[in-house]
Amino acid sequence: MKKLKLKQIHILIIIIGIIFITLSAFHANLWFDESYSVAISNNHSFQEIWSITGHDVHPPFYYWMLKIVSLIFGNNMICYRLLSVLAIAILGILGFTHIRKDFGEKVGAIFSLLAYTLPINIVYASEVRMYGWGMLFVTIMAIYAYRLVSGKATIKNWVIFAIFSLISAYTHYYGLMAAGVINVILFIWLIVKAKKEHKFTKDLKTFIIQAIIQVALYIPWIVFLALQMNQVSKGFWIGFTFPDTLIEMFLFQFTGNLGDDKYINPWIAGIYGIIFCIYLIYILIKNKKSENKVSLKPARWAVLVYATVLLGAIAVSLVLWRPIIYARYFLVITGLLIFAFSYIMAKVGNKVGNILILTLTIILATYANINLAFIHYDTSNQAPFEYVRENVEEGDIFIYGNEGSGFVISANFPEYQQYFYDGAGWHVEEAYKAYGPNMQTQYNLDFLKDYTGRIWFVNAGTHGIYEEASKQYTNMELLKQARFDVKYKGYIYTFSLVNKK
């Protein structure tokens, strides 16, 4: 009866959880990264997506998924967001369909609850980006890897493991690192097993076959990965400062706070994260000293993969002298942390402590979701686009610099001629072909010399490009200027509409 009751509660958690993560998803706002996702999926074929993303910083699989959505539903921002919600929804369902069956009712229920209420998942549940799907794919890969080493090495499990290992690698480079780490760990385990049995085992043979297939299917992308390292290096933007970056990463994993985006007060976020960690350390120490010590091997494996990816990112950064450590990228492997938390709490946590931690998590998740709703549904968010729609005319052109505002405008008005003014010399024109055939990259304003007509100069907070152009060309009549400060991502849109004679 107790088991049946927990099963019913688990189902209720999933239903309420899916509704909860969907509440803030019904809006059409965009920020730069999302505008890139929308533009590349809406403007290009599957083959073109492959080619263009070879010059960007992420593999193509998520963009292909988004392309399928655009073919079915058109350029619909809500559908794009619901695709991301679906990833977190399935992640929570894994707690019932997989985690519960493999590790017990309580582990599965806590996993589902944390999947839907850990504030970081609330914040990113509806982002038009690949992070939620990367998290899901890596988690599925890890689940089946553990099944393979737990006496369930069926052909079905090998096939599912191989598929999600490859998909993880094609979704995000942290997914690639996670797949590499898990495959290496699995390989070492199989070698040790074969050595103990003094024979070349069937499982080791199967592993080698699937590994060769994975590598063969990923080789075409290796060329683009090498090219990307060279192409994007001039405009590489990730910085690393110690200890600020590590503190930011810690807070992000628990709250979703990143940069200027603060969905939970940083002090409250820090206290919450510290309390969570102290509780986990306490119950781990208590279990270690207990006479009836509980094995935490599955949690240790999850933490091992997470830690190895982190150390791998640090190593790559040092070798390339280009930091690839960025808090948001670790979302891809956050499912492993959620599992480790769930397993430890379920197996060695005490009832009162678990209830307090989960209650605090739910309270902060609710707080974050309320903040998201106020931000996402604020009427100011659509004001810049309404302004452009009311004033734009056929034949107008748009010029913007390397600021998010201009690219969001580009994604919303792809039918007009766009010019990216790359005054800083990022040289990322190949990647920015994502914004369609009407977008061209220019390294100076000389291209306006023989142009006559209306021009929209778009900036964020200043009228810098217009001011630069007005010094170079005196035959420009300023028609309108406007500034819009929106809630979504704290973006600022400044417009200078001119008529060049």
Secondary structure as UniProt FT lines:
FT   HELIX           2..22
FT   TURN            23..24
FT   HELIX           32..43
FT   HELIX           46..53
FT   TURN            54..55
FT   HELIX           61..73
FT   HELIX           77..94
FT   HELIX           95..99
FT   HELIX           100..103
FT   HELIX           105..117
FT   HELIX           119..124
FT   TURN            125..126
FT   HELIX           131..148
FT   TURN            149..151
FT   HELIX           155..171
FT   HELIX           173..197
FT   HELIX           202..231
FT   HELIX           233..235
FT   TURN            242..243
FT   HELIX           244..255
FT   TURN            259..260
FT   HELIX           266..289
FT   TURN            291..292
FT   HELIX           297..320
FT   HELIX           327..333
FT   HELIX           334..348
FT   HELIX           351..376
FT   HELIX           379..382
FT   HELIX           383..391
FT   TURN            394..395
FT   STRAND          397..400
FT   HELIX           404..412
FT   TURN            414..415
FT   STRAND          417..421
FT   TURN            423..424
FT   TURN            429..430
FT   HELIX           431..435
FT   TURN            437..438
FT   STRAND          439..442
FT   HELIX           446..448
FT   TURN            449..450
FT   STRAND          453..459
FT   HELIX           464..472
FT   STRAND          476..485
FT   HELIX           488..490
FT   STRAND          492..500
//
